[in-house]
Amino acid sequence: MNLKEERELRSTIKELIQYVKQKRLNEEKELRAVVRSMVDYEIEALEEKQTADVDPAPNKSTGINVLEDLLKKIVPVLEDDFKLLTTSGEQRQSFRAHIVKAVVDTLTPVETNNEAGDMEAELDDTLEEVIDIEVGDESGDEDKFIDIRTDAEKKSEEDPDDPRDTFGSGLEGADETGRNMAYATFKKIESAIIDSYELLSNEEDQELFYDYLIANIKLYFDKFETALADTVSEPTNQAYDMAKAEEDQPEADLSEPTPDEVELGL
């Protein structure tokens, strides 16, 4: 090998070495970029999750937050008792209607009382001043009272009405089992509903709480009813139907005929 060829060979080898080094450098840079990108993505995702866990959603109101907490308490109670009513759909429909009506009837006076607060207190003071009557001299008249009520009238006044009848007023004709179950169930959740509503003083929060409570109770009842729906019909095919039909047909009598049967046949 002459000097010229040796120089060309050295130059070629040098270029190859430079090429390999540059390629490795480029691959290393690309790998670093990929790793950095993945690390940045994971860090960003982690920060977003931490922020979401700590900070409440900005579009939620206090009324919705309070309602969400209430639903966690009352929905399991409603579901357990609702799913006990498996005899008929009428029982569940009655249960549902009575619960919704009870919530409306319960929160309506609470809302009215909140709005009327000071006015009612002033009215009570006024009534106490106006109805300040001395009855000391009339106390002896009680001994002169003659009770003319019949025994039946006395008994009807002594025995209070069934509270379940009052609970179901306005929904006459509804299934009584569903009503009775709803009455017992509402007693379990009534105080929680009132306590949650009374936490709210802002009118907008109160309206959102009330509207979304009614809507969510109805939606959850829809969900419970779906869970109790009849079993889904099993898929079938023609071959199965034909085999089943043949199986259901009475088997033919293949026993040997008696002599009398043979004679009658002739």
Buried (B, 14 or more C-beta within 10 A) or exposed (E): EEEEEEEEEEEEEEEEEEEEEEEEEEEEEEEEEEEEEEEEEEEEEEEEEEEEEEEEEEEEBBBBBBBEEBBEEBBEBBBEBBEEBEEEBEBBBBBBBBBBBBBEBBBEEBBEEBEEEEEEEEEEEEEEEEEEEEEEEEEEEEEEEEEEEEEEEEEEEEEEEEEBEEBBEEBEEBBEBBBBBBBEBBEBBBEBBEEBBBBBEEEEBBBBBBEBBBEBBEEBBEEBBEEEEEEEEEEEEEEEEEEEEEEEEEEEEEEEEEEEEEEEEE
